[in-house]
Structures are given as C-alpha cells and as structure tokens.
Amino acid sequence: MNADRSRALRDRLETLLAPLYGDDGPEVRDQLVALAERWEPQLPPEGSSPLSHETAYLIAYGDSFTRDGEVPLHTLAGVLREHIGDILTDVHLLPIYPWTSDDGFAVVDHREVDPALGTWADVEETESAGYQVALDFVANHVSASNPWFRGWLAGDERYDGYFLEPSPDFDTAQVVRPRATPLLHPFERADGTTANVWTTFGPDQIDVDPRTPSVLLELTDVLLGYIARGARTIRLDAIGFLWKESGTSSIHLPQTHAVVKVWRALIDAVAPGALLLTETNVPHVDNISYFGDGDDEANMVYQFALPPLVLHAFITGRATALADWASGIRPVSHTATWFNFLSSHDGIGLRPTTGLLTDDDRRLMVERTLARGGRISMATQPDGSETVYELNTNYLDALVEADHPDPTAAVVQRGLAAHAILLSVVGVPAIYYHSLLGSAQDIDGVEESGIARRINRARLDADVLAEELATSPRRRGIFEGLRRLFETRRVLPGFSPFADQEIERHDERLVVIRRAGGTPDEIVAVINVSGDRVEAPRLSGVDVLTGRRHDALALEPYEYVWLRRPAS
C-alpha cells in the first residue's frame, strides 16, 4: 500500500471507528491497517472482470452436484464445464466450511473447507474452469461447536467478549427476529454456571459480539483470507443483525453500517476489484440502506423485493404492484448495483413486501404455496405475535396452479417469462441451480428432515442430471430457454448493471422495462404475466431473441420479447 493510500485509509477508518470504540478507536485502526498490510501480498491484484452486462451468477451449495468416487466440489467444476459453459461468469458457493446445522450456516471453522466437500484446491478448480468465485461469509454467528465459543465457555481469555450474554437490564423488547425460537439460549460454562447467550437464528447459531475490538479483527482476518483464496465476491450473510444495543431493534444499527464501511474501505485499499454483497431479507427501504452513499458500503445488495413481487404478478396476472415498485428502482452508482434473483437456498421472503403488497396479497401467496405442497416459516414480532416470514417452495412450481392440466408446459412457459424479468431489470442477475436446471420441489426432503427449506435444496446426481437434461421436457425446456436468454443478454450492453431503467405503463398485464433509453444500446423488455393475449400497439422493434420484427406488439400468454430499434 503506497503512502497516500495508507494515509487515506487511516483517516477513513478513524472516522468510522470513533463511534464504535471511542478512545480505543485509534488503536483498533492501527491494528486493522497492520492486518491489511500483512494480507496485501497474498491478495490478487486488481484485474478481475468488472461488473457488466455479461456478469451472471450461479448460486449453489458445495455439494449441489454429486458423483460416486468424487468430492462434490470437483463434481461441481465438471458440471460447470460440461453443461453451463460461458453463459454464467461467477459461482456463489453457499457456506463450504465445516458445520453442524442449518445446511452450512452454523459454521465450526470459517477458515477451512468441509472435508466432505473437498479442499481449497477444489475451490480453485472452479476458478480454473473460468468462473469467478463468490464465498459466503457468515459473520454474524458461529456454531455452538465452534472453537471460539467453546473457548469462551471454558473461560479462555483469548475469547473474552466474543459473545453476548445480556445483563438483566439489557432491554430486548424491540429486537427484530427472523425466527420464532427464543432470543437467548442457556449454555453451561466450564465452571458449572449457566450463560444465557444471544442466538438470533437458534440454539446452534451463536451471535458474535463485534463491540469487542478483537472480534472485529478476527472477522476482518477471515474476510481478507477469503479474498486471498481468490474470492471476487464476499456475501455478508445476515449482516443486518451484527451489532446489538440495549433498547433498540438490534438490526440495521448505524454501527453495523459502520462495520460494513470499514470492510469496504479496507478492500478498496488493498484488494480493489473485490466486491461486498450484503444479504438482508428485510423491507425494501432497510435493504437499500446498505448501499450507503453509493460508493462507501456494499457493492451489491440483494434485491429481496423482486422474488415475491414477480411471483405475485404471475399468480394474479397483473403486474401493477411490481411496476409500481420497479418504477423507483434506478442505477445506484458507478461502483454499486443490485443483485437480482428469484430463487435461492432460502424461501421467498415476505418481509420485503411490507408497504408493497397488502395482507390479502400475501395471503394469496401463502395459499398458493400450501396448495402446491409447500411450507411456510414464521417469525416472532417484538410484540410476541408471529407472522409469515417466508414461503418455502420451489419457485418454478409456485408459478403454476396446483390443478393445471399441463403443469410441465406451464412451468416451462411461465418459468422462462419470470426469468426474462429477472434478466431485464437493472442490476446483476443470479440464478439458483434448481431454477437453472428446471428442478421440482423436494417434498420427500422436507418430510424426511422436518426442515421446510429442504424443499429446494436437493442434491443432484451429476450423471442422472446429464441424462435428464437430454430427456426430461421440464429440465430441457427450462435449461435451453434460459441458455438462450443468458447468451443473448451477454452481448447487449443495454443490460449493463449501471445502465438506466424506466418502467412504462401500457397494460397492467405487461411488464415493460426500457433499459439504456435514448442510447444506441436501448432495449425494451416486454413480458406478459397473464394467460391472455395482450396488445401493446405503441411498442415496436425487432425482438433480439427471435429476430422477428414487431410493428405493433401483441404478446401471447406468458410471451416475452427484448425489442431493439430496427437498423435504419
């Protein structure tokens, strides 16, 4: 780090750390700078491909694909080479570390790869296959079996202050919860006494306490270590819950934002080109706060309102709520953008629809989910009541009525239309492996495990998958249709994550998104979310997906087009 950059970093950190650590701020600053300087020789030089219209992420577990005689991470690299190719650029690996519960999110050791998945060399094989890697950083909590927590219970002074045991006068009345389990759980210390410890997500996920400076240093060391391992993107899991203060909601506190800004400042100084992605499944106004001023916090923010609003549009055949919300979504800055998705390892969150959908709208979505064999997950409100937190369902299945006479054709038709929206809105698209490959929901997995989220987490045998991609109408229809969308998108600069977006109103059954309007790269995406034939005579152009010219657009049920002005 040159002298000017080091001086600028120190000044920035001093400003951010003062409200966190008071008089200890300068010492913490010096320790962070020293840590960054130690890691800098191992960090990749700036050179990763910048975010562009070509960028697209695959979301997968380390063991999403299996094959007898192979470690799963090696199998994943093979599936990428054999089937995915260059339609995607990045692979987000959900937690690949040793774990005890929550399918990886109760981490035993943040710095090691779970031997059941492979090794760091197998992670590097994904990079060798031509993909940039995103790693999950579970910064908010650890497994109850994590050595940090076991050491803390044992009284090891190295871990003093690592975890939060609220005092009797610590006011938790306003704490926001994503679960219906108790906030505190008891654990026996080595001396026989009981510690009632803060557990936002459950008894096997123990929240760390970064109010202790050594915790921030530990977490920062993990973060920089992931970048040294080649990660281009670091996903900050459940980051909104990181900092706790008595008498507050203990979510999205200014101190949490300050920590993210600290990490952004360090990365910009010693690992330019690396990206921070925040994961906060919360109402839209809170979610977008993690952009900071557009240049000082997250490089990307999960667009959590998109999945439920797109699903609502297809269930009702009306895109009004989606269009109303999307009208306020614009490019963020030249360094920050949206991380767009429809499906993930979790369910479809309903909290992000606060202020966007009515209770009746949400009830309709719950009914559709349950009718299709899905599940719902609850969360406890500060007043003690419970509310639906998320829908646990396969996204493709949720698009189609339970009694549809031809569900396979309907899943393909509506699934592709829904993803045409995903690939059209401003930001970077990310697609979950089950959506890309046309999987159905795994009811057996839910019933065998008792875990609702397992409905969309089935592992796929790589050899069976290869056969089904050739023979299954559902898998083949979804995958080939999405391949065409991704291949077309990556040659259209109008879909840059930094290009302008305008939502047009033609018919409530249509989603109309004008990208890069008024430039030579302009694209107008039009998607019919209804089962009706819909005319939009004011729209015209050449559909770049088919080459067909439309002088006065009319779309069949669930049809979609990407229109470009015909050459003069």
N, C-alpha and C positions, 0 to 999 in steps of 0.2 A: 504494500500500500504506500503510495507516494505521500510526501509530507502534506500537500494540500488536501488530499482526500482524507488523510488521517485527522487533520485539524477539523475539517468539516464534519467528519463522523463524530469526533469528540464533542463538538459544540451541539450537534443534533441530539446525541444521547444524553448530554447533561440536561437539556431542556425536557426531554421525555421522562427521565428517571427522577427528577426532583420531586414531582408529586407522588411518586411511588415509594421512594425510600428516604425522602427528606435529607438529613445531614449525611446519610450513608451513600447518597446518590453519586458523588464523585468517585468514591471507591468502587462502587458497582460498575460505573462507566469504565474505569481503568481496567477492571477485570474482564469486561466484555470485549474491549478493544484488544487486550492481550490474547484472549481466546480466539478472536477472529484472525489475528495475525499469525497465531500458531496453525490455524487451519488453512490459511490462504495458499500456501504452496501446494496443497493437495486438492484445491478446488479447481474445477475446469475453467479455463479462460473463457471470456465471452466469445461465443461462437455458435451457441445453439440457435436453431432456426427461430426467428421471431414469429409471434402470433400473426396469422394471415388467413386469407380465405381458404388456404389449403389445410389449415390446422383442424384436426378432429381427433377426439379421444375415444378409446375403448376403455370401459370400466369392467374390471374382472377381479376375482379372487386369485390368489396364487395357485389354488387347486381347482379352478373352474373347469379345467380340462385334465383328464387322466388317461393313462395308458399303462397296461401291465409292464412292469420292468423299468419304468421311467419315473424320475421325480417330477412332480407336476409342473414346476417352473420350466423345466426343459420341454415338457409336452406343450405348454403354452407357446413357447417360442416356435415350435413346429407348426402349431395351428395358425399362428400369425403368418408364417412363411407360406404355408400350403393353401390357405383359404382367404386370409384377409388382404394380404398384399399391401399395396400402397394407397388404398382408399382411406386409411387412417394413418395418422402420424405419431400419435402418443398413446401410451398404455398406462392407465391408472391402476396400479396394484393396490387393492384393499389390503389391510394390515397383513404383512408376511412374517410377523415376528412370533416367537413362542407365546402362547396364550392359554387361558383357562376357560373362557366363556365368551358369549356374545359373538361367536364366529370370528374371533380375532381381535375384538375391540377391548378385551381385558388383557393387556399386554404384560407379559412376565419380564421380557428383556427387550427394550426398544432398539438395542444395537445389534442384535443377532437375527438371522433368518431361521425360521422354524425348520429344523432338520427334516420334518415330514414333507416340506415343500421343496427343499434343495439348499443351495448356498448362495452367497453373494455372486459367485461366478455364474450361477444360473440366471440371476437377475441381469448380469451383464450380457448374457446371451440374447435377451430381448433387445438390448441396445444394439448388439451386433446384427440382429435381424433387420435393423433400420428404423427402430422406433425410439422415441424419447420416452423416458420413464417418469411417471408421477408416483411418489411414495406417500403413504398415509402417515401423518404424524399425530398420534393420539396423545396430545399434550395435556389434556385436562385431567386424565386419570390413569391409574395403573391397576393391574390385577392384585387381588389380595395376596397372591403368592409372589409378587414382585419383591426382589431383594431390598429395594428401598423401603417398602412398607414393613417387611419382616424385620429389617434392621431398626426401623422406628419403634415397632412394638417391643423389640428387645432392649431398647434404651441406648442403641448405638448413637453416640454423639454426632457422627457424620451425617445423620439424617434428622437432626433436631430441626423442627419447624417444617418438615417436608409435607406434613398432612395436617388437616384442620380438625381439631376437637373443640367445637364451640363451647365457650364458657356459658354458665347458666343465664347470664344477662345478654347473650348474643341473640338479637331479635331476628327470627327467621319467618315472621308472619307473612311477609310479602314475597318470599322466594318463589320463583317460577320453576315449575317442574315439567320435564318431558315424560315422566313415568308416574305410575300410581303406587310405587313402593315407598317405604319410609325414607325420609331425607337422611336420617342418621342410623347407623348400624353399630352394634356393640362388638368389640373385639377384645380378647384377653391379652394383656401385656405379659411380658416375661415375669414380672414381679407379682402376678396374680390379680392385679387391679384391672378394671374394665375401662376401655376407651370407647366413647361414642363418637364415631368418625363420620365426616361428611361424605355421602355417597349419592351423587346426583342421579346416577343411572342404575344403581342397585348394589347389593352387598358384595359383589365381586369386582366392582369398579370404584376404586378409592380415589377421590379427588386429591390432587396435589395442591400445595398452597404456595403460589409464587410470591406472596407477601414476604416470604423469606428469600433474601437475595440469592442464596446458594441454590435454591430451586430454579430460579430464572437462569442461572449459569448452567445448571445441569441440562435443562431443556434446550438452551441455546446450543450446547455442545452436541446434543442429539440432532438438532436441526442441521447444523453445519456438516455433521457427519453424513447425513443423507445426501447432501449436495456433493460431498466428496465421493460418494458412491456412484455418482452420475445422474442423480435425480434432477430433471429440469424443472419439475413442478413439485411443490410440497403442499399437500392438502392438510389444513389445520382442522382436525376433527373436533366438532362440538366446542369450538373455541369460545363461543359466547359465554360459557359458564366458568371461565378460567379464574376470575377474581371474585372473591366473596367479601362483602362488608355487611355488618350488622345494620338492620333496619332498611335494607334495600332489597330489590328483586334478585340481586346477585346474578344478573345476566346483562350483558352488553354494558358493563360499567365502564366509565372513562379509563380506568386502569387497565382493563382488558384491551381496549383500543390502543392504549399506550404501548403495551407489550407487543402487539402486532406491528406497530410502527417502529419499535426498536428492532424487531427482526427484519423488517423491510429495509431499514437504514443499514443494518449490517450486511445484508445480502447485496444491496446496491453498491456497497463499498468494496466487498471482497469477492462476490460471485455474481457480477452483472450478467443478466440473461436468465438467472434462476427466477422462478415465479412462486408467489404465495397465493394459495387458493383457500378462501375461508368457507367453512361449512356451518351454516346457521339456519336451521329449519324453523323459521320464525316469521311473523308478519313482515310484509314486504318493506315497510318503512324502516324496520330494525335491520333487516338483512342488508339493505343497500348502504347502511351507515359504515360498513366495513371497507368501503372504498376510500374513506377519509376524505381528503380534498381532491381525490382522483389520481394523485401521484405519490402519496406518502403512506398508504396502508396496503390493502390487498391488491394484487394484480388482477385477480379474478374473484368473483363472488358467485356462488351457486344461485341460479335463477329459480328459487323454490316455488314461486307462484305459477310458473309455466305448466308443470305437470297437471295439477288439479284443474287449472283453467282450460287447458286443451281437452282433458277428459270431459269436463262439464259441457264444452261446446259439442262434442260428439254425442253425448248422452241426450242432450236437449235438441240437437240440430240447429242451434243458434249460437253465434259467435259474439254476441253483444258484450258479455262480461269480459271475454278475452280481449276484444278490440278496445274496450274502454280502458282496461289496464295497460295494454300494449301501447296505446297512444301516448303514454307518459314515459315510455322506455326509449332512451336515445343513447348514442355513444357516450362513454364516460370520460375518457381522456386518451391521450396517445400512449399511455402505459397501462391502462386498466380497462377491463371489459367484463362481460357477463359469461358465466359458464352455464350453458344451456343443456338441459337434459329432460327426459320424460320419465325414465325408469332407473332405478338403482337397486342396490342390495337392501335398502330400507323400503318402507311402504310409500304411498303417496300422501305427503303431509297435508293436513287440512289447516293447521295454524296459519300458513302463509295466505290463506284466503280471507283472513279477517279483514273486513271492510271492502272485500271484493265480491264475495258471494253471500247470499242470505242463508239463514238457518235451513230454510226449505231446500235451497240448492244443495247444501251439504248433506241433508237427509236423503235426498235423491241419490247422491253418490254412494252413500252408505248402503242404501237399499240395493243398488246395482251390484256393489261388491259382494254383499251377502248372498244375493240371488245367484251369483256366479261361483259360489263356493269359497269365496274369500273370507278374510277375517278383519277385525278392526282392533286397534290398540288404543288404550285410554291413557290420559294424563290427569294428574291432580292439579286443580286450580288453587291459588292462595287461600280461597275461602273454604277449601276442603272438598268442594264438588269435583266431579270427574267429567271430562269431555273427550270426545273422539280426537285423538292425536294424529292418527294416520290410518289409511286404508292399506291392508295387506293383501295384495293381489298382483297377478301378472298384468302388466299394462296392456298388452295386446288383447288379452281375454276381456279386460274391463271395458273395452271399446264396443263389445258386441253383446246384444241381449242374450239372456240365458236360453230362450226358446227360439233363437234364429234358425230358420230352416236349412241354411247352408253356412254353418259357422266358419269353416275353413276359408271359403271365398271371402266372407265378410271380414275376418281377421286380416287377411292379406290386403284387401281393398282399404279398409279403414286404418290399418296399421301404417301403411305407406303414406296415406294422406296426413295422418298425425305427425309422422316424422318429416314430411315435407314442410310442416310448420316449424318444427324444431330446427331444420337446416336453413330456414329463411330468416328467422329473427336475428337481430343484431347480437353478436357475441360469438363464442366458440362452441360448436356442438360436441356433446359427449353422448355416447350410446352404450348402454349396458349390454353385456354379452348375450343375455337371453333375448333381448329385443332384436339385436342384430341378426340372431340366428333363428328367430321365429319360434322360440320355445313356448310351451304351455305351462300353466301354473302347476306346481308340485303339491297337490293335496296330500299325497302319501307322506311327503316330507314333513308337513305340518303335523299330521296326526301321529306319526312315529316319534317326533321330537317334542311336541307340545309347544313349539316355538312358531308363532304366527308368521314371522318374517321368512321362515324357511320356504314359504310358498314360492319364492322367486330366487332361490339360492341353490338349486340342484346342480350337482356336478355332472359334466357331460363326458362320456367316453369318447375319446378323440376318433377312434375308428368307426364307432357307430354313427357319430356325427357326420363323418365324411360320406357314409352311405346315405344317411337321411338327407343331406344337402342335395343329393342327386335324385332321390326317390320320393321324399315327402313333399306333397304340394304346399303345405304350410311353410316348412322350412325353406324350400327352394323359392317359393313366391316372395316371401319376406326378404330373404337374403339377396336375391338377384335384383329385386326392386330397389332395395337400399343401396346396393352396389352402384346401380345406375345413378341414383341421386347423389351419392358421395363423389363419384367420378366426375359428374357434371359440375358439381359445386366447386371442386378444387381448381377449375380453370376459369372461374368467374370472379374477377376482382371486386365486383359489386357486392359480394358477400363478405368482404373484409370485416373483421370484428370491430373496426373503427369507422366503417362507412355509415352514413346517415340512414335513418329509418323513419318512414312515415306510414301511418296506418290510414287507409282510405275506407270510406263507407259507401258501399254500393248496394248490398243486400245483407240482411242480418244472418243469412245462411253462409255467407262467404267471409273468409279471412283474406284481406288484401293488404300486402306489405310491399311498399315501394322502397327499394334499397338503392343507395347512391344516386338518389333522384337528381336529375338535371346534369348528370355527367355521362360520358361515353360508356361507363360501366353500368348504367342503370338497369336494374332487374325488377320486374313486378311479379311477386309471387301471389298466386290466387289459389285458394284451397276451399273446396265445397265441403262443409262439415255435416251436410244433411243428406237424406235419401231422396231429395228432389232434384229435378233438372232446374238449374238456375241460370238466368241470362244476366249478363252484365255488358250491355251494348257499348258502354263508354270505354271499355277496355279492349285493346287490340295489340297485336305484335306477333312475333314468332316465338313459339314455345321451344326453348333450347333443349328440352328433354326429348322431344319427338321430331323437331324440325317443322312442325305444322304451323301454318300461318292462320291467325285468327283476326278477321276484320271486325267482328262484333262478337265478343266472347260469350259462349254458352257452355256451362260445365254440367256433365252428367253427375249422378250421385257419387260423392266422395272423390271426384276427379280433382286433379291439381295440375297447375302449369307454372312455368317460370318464363315470363314474357320478356322479350328484348325487342327494341325497336328494329324493324327491318332495315337492312342496309339501303342507303339512298342511292 
